[in-house]
Amino acid sequence: MSVQAIPRDYSLSGGHQDAVELDDDRIVERMEETWWKPKLSRQQMREIMQRRDGPALRHYSLWFALLAASAYLAVVSWGTWWAIPAFLVYGTIYSSSDASWHECGHGTPFRTHWLNEVLYHVTSFMTMREAYMWRWSHSRHHTHTYIVGRDPEIQVQRPADLLKIAMDFFYIRSGPPEVWRVFRNALGRPNADVLDFMPERELPKMYWSSRIYMAIIAAFAIWSIAIGSFLPMMFVLLPRFYGGWLHQLLGLTQHAGLGEDTYDHRENTRTVFINPVFAFLYMNMQYHIEHHSMPMTPFHALPKLHEAVKDQMPPPYKSLWECYKEMIPALIKQATEDPSYKIIRPIPADPEPITPEQVAAPEAAGEWVEVCAVEDLDEEDVIRLDHGSRTLAVYRLKGDRFYATDGLCTHEYAYLADGLVIDGVIECPLHNGRFDIATGRALRAPACDHLETYPVERRGNTLFVRVA
């Protein structure tokens, strides 16, 4: 029996008007509106979040080799029936660039920043997700995962559109609107949803990037027309359509059929075990609860994170079959009977909280306050300092250099002491915003506003910070 349900309004609203200044009285209330986080010691978090170039270099060397080999086979088989399986393999590998876009957007595969950025922009074009717009879109997705009216990336809206889900195994329903959105952005005419999550100062970058995308596509289209064959287009843009089946097969498992409007990723996200080939192409995003709960984790460390927190998570699905066996009936029910229906997963009781490494200092504005003994702060690490109603972060860099900044990220007010110190930069644990530790300068979106800095002195074996 079908239902005539009024679809929920998934249009975005609010823009940046819900942001709260760090010195606003509402900051405490805002900080309480936080996501569930797994209980891990600081040492465990540091080990899991550490960046290394080696695993990603090995991954991408193999990935590009497979892409090139499949492209060669597709070219030499053109005009024969062998071209069908050859292009299917090429398109599947090409479309797995969506996982690369995602991981490099978080800046986690490589320790070397520019490698993340180069591959982010290359694979953003391949998967047809304009780089600047989607960086801000995905930041909002992590800030408000499946919060209706705020998350721009809710893949399955209610009532579930089963035809759309089926058509998107070849990107037929979502692909053309995405190409059209890039075209509109190239003309400088973004839609209202884009303006809701994109800061105005970032729009010119998005416009020029979109124009480059359209110019590349136009060049390949002209090439195809000139030679009287659509073969060139089979290697750019079109692979995202004819090879998109695996992306849809795996991507649906992330959130579909689960809860909305909850601040616990265990209620709206799932982890599914998949075979090694799919895991390689998907860059371990099958560990999706783990990814959302600690988005700073490199793809190669997600299995390690899973082992560390699995007792705090719903049981993972043992296979794609087990996941779809539960998910498909749920989506049918959302489409035909009850749009509010959701899969409820068993959530274990939380363990005793681990006391974070932090220091409380009495409020004495303008005076030097004691932080900790020097040996209590490891090199390339950070400690939290609570001073009255304010929170600071105190850092120790290589060469026994000590610094202090505001302790809350200027984007979504996460504690920076839970983040990662790497090469003189502190990375926010929530959405990967980055700040220069010495100057407080915001270095990477979604963080835009700078941090206040504070003088630090070493007196004997003790650190002191002056709070202005």
Secondary structure as the mmCIF struct_conf table of DSSP 4:
data_model
#
loop_
_struct_conf.conf_type_id
_struct_conf.id
_struct_conf.beg_label_comp_id
_struct_conf.beg_label_asym_id
_struct_conf.beg_label_seq_id
_struct_conf.end_label_comp_id
_struct_conf.end_label_asym_id
_struct_conf.end_label_seq_id
HELX_LH_PP_P HELX_LH_PP_P1 ALA A 5 ARG A 8
TURN_TY1_P TURN_TY1_P1 GLY A 15 ASP A 18
TURN_TY1_P TURN_TY1_P2 LEU A 22 ASP A 23
BEND BEND1 ASP A 24 ASP A 24
TURN_TY1_P TURN_TY1_P3 ASP A 25 ARG A 26
HELX_RH_AL_P HELX_RH_AL_P1 ILE A 27 GLU A 32
BEND BEND2 GLU A 33 GLU A 33
HELX_RH_AL_P HELX_RH_AL_P2 ARG A 42 MET A 49
HELX_RH_AL_P HELX_RH_AL_P3 ASP A 53 VAL A 76
TURN_TY1_P TURN_TY1_P4 SER A 77 GLY A 79
BEND BEND3 THR A 80 THR A 80
TURN_TY1_P TURN_TY1_P5 TRP A 81 TRP A 82
HELX_RH_AL_P HELX_RH_AL_P4 ALA A 83 SER A 95
TURN_TY1_P TURN_TY1_P6 SER A 96 SER A 96
HELX_RH_AL_P HELX_RH_AL_P5 SER A 97 HIS A 106
TURN_TY1_P TURN_TY1_P7 GLY A 107 GLY A 107
BEND BEND4 PRO A 109 PRO A 109
BEND BEND5 ARG A 111 THR A 112
HELX_RH_AL_P HELX_RH_AL_P6 HIS A 113 MET A 126
TURN_TY1_P TURN_TY1_P8 THR A 127 MET A 128
HELX_RH_AL_P HELX_RH_AL_P7 ALA A 131 THR A 143
TURN_TY1_P TURN_TY1_P9 HIS A 144 TYR A 146
TURN_TY1_P TURN_TY1_P10 VAL A 148 ARG A 150
TURN_TY1_P TURN_TY1_P11 PRO A 152 GLU A 153
BEND BEND6 GLN A 155 VAL A 156
BEND BEND7 ARG A 158 PRO A 159
HELX_RH_AL_P HELX_RH_AL_P8 LEU A 162 MET A 167
HELX_RH_3T_P HELX_RH_3T_P1 ASP A 168 PHE A 170
TURN_TY1_P TURN_TY1_P12 TYR A 171 SER A 174
HELX_RH_AL_P HELX_RH_AL_P9 GLY A 175 ALA A 186
TURN_TY1_P TURN_TY1_P13 LEU A 187 GLY A 188
HELX_RH_AL_P HELX_RH_AL_P10 ALA A 192 PHE A 197
BEND BEND8 MET A 198 MET A 198
HELX_RH_3T_P HELX_RH_3T_P2 GLU A 200 GLU A 202
HELX_RH_AL_P HELX_RH_AL_P11 LEU A 203 ILE A 227
TURN_TY1_P TURN_TY1_P14 GLY A 228 GLY A 228
BEND BEND9 PHE A 230 PHE A 230
TURN_TY1_P TURN_TY1_P15 LEU A 231 LEU A 231
HELX_RH_3T_P HELX_RH_3T_P3 PRO A 232 MET A 234
TURN_TY1_P TURN_TY1_P16 PHE A 235 LEU A 238
HELX_RH_AL_P HELX_RH_AL_P12 PRO A 239 TYR A 242
TURN_TY1_P TURN_TY1_P17 GLY A 243 GLY A 244
HELX_RH_AL_P HELX_RH_AL_P13 TRP A 245 GLY A 251
TURN_TY1_P TURN_TY1_P18 LEU A 252 GLY A 257
BEND BEND10 LEU A 258 LEU A 258
BEND BEND11 GLU A 260 ASP A 261
BEND BEND12 TYR A 263 TYR A 263
HELX_RH_AL_P HELX_RH_AL_P14 HIS A 265 ASN A 268
STRN STRN1 THR A 271 VAL A 272
HELX_RH_AL_P HELX_RH_AL_P15 PRO A 276 TYR A 282
TURN_TY1_P TURN_TY1_P19 MET A 283 GLN A 286
STRN STRN2 TYR A 287 TYR A 287
HELX_RH_AL_P HELX_RH_AL_P16 HIS A 288 SER A 293
TURN_TY1_P TURN_TY1_P20 PRO A 295 MET A 296
BEND BEND13 THR A 297 THR A 297
HELX_RH_3T_P HELX_RH_3T_P4 PHE A 299 ALA A 301
HELX_RH_AL_P HELX_RH_AL_P17 LEU A 302 VAL A 309
HELX_RH_3T_P HELX_RH_3T_P5 LYS A 310 GLN A 312
BEND BEND14 MET A 313 MET A 313
HELX_LH_PP_P HELX_LH_PP_P2 PRO A 314 PRO A 316
STRN STRN3 TYR A 317 TYR A 317
BEND BEND15 LYS A 318 SER A 319
HELX_RH_AL_P HELX_RH_AL_P18 LEU A 320 THR A 336
TURN_TY1_P TURN_TY1_P21 GLU A 337 GLU A 337
TURN_TY1_P TURN_TY1_P22 PRO A 339 SER A 340
HELX_LH_PP_P HELX_LH_PP_P3 PRO A 348 PRO A 356
STRN STRN4 GLN A 358 ALA A 361
TURN_TY1_P TURN_TY1_P23 ALA A 365 GLY A 366
BEND BEND16 GLU A 367 GLU A 367
STRN STRN5 TRP A 368 ALA A 373
HELX_RH_3T_P HELX_RH_3T_P6 VAL A 374 ASP A 376
BEND BEND17 LEU A 377 LEU A 377
TURN_TY1_P TURN_TY1_P24 GLU A 379 GLU A 380
STRN STRN6 ASP A 381 HIS A 387
TURN_TY1_P TURN_TY1_P25 GLY A 388 SER A 389
STRN STRN7 ARG A 390 LEU A 397
TURN_TY1_P TURN_TY1_P26 LYS A 398 ASP A 400
STRN STRN8 ARG A 401 ASP A 406
BEND BEND18 GLY A 407 GLY A 407
STRN STRN9 LEU A 408 LEU A 408
TURN_TY1_P TURN_TY1_P27 THR A 410 GLU A 412
STRN STRN10 TYR A 415 TYR A 415
HELX_RH_3T_P HELX_RH_3T_P7 LEU A 416 ASP A 418
BEND BEND19 GLY A 419 GLY A 419
STRN STRN11 LEU A 420 ILE A 422
TURN_TY1_P TURN_TY1_P28 ASP A 423 GLY A 424
STRN STRN12 VAL A 425 GLU A 427
TURN_TY1_P TURN_TY1_P29 PRO A 429 HIS A 431
STRN STRN13 ARG A 434 ASP A 436
TURN_TY1_P TURN_TY1_P30 ILE A 437 THR A 439
STRN STRN14 ALA A 442 ARG A 444
TURN_TY1_P TURN_TY1_P31 ALA A 445 PRO A 446
BEND BEND20 ASP A 449 ASP A 449
HELX_LH_PP_P HELX_LH_PP_P4 HIS A 450 GLU A 452
STRN STRN15 THR A 453 TYR A 454
STRN STRN16 VAL A 456 ARG A 459
TURN_TY1_P TURN_TY1_P32 GLY A 460 ASN A 461
STRN STRN17 THR A 462 ARG A 466
#
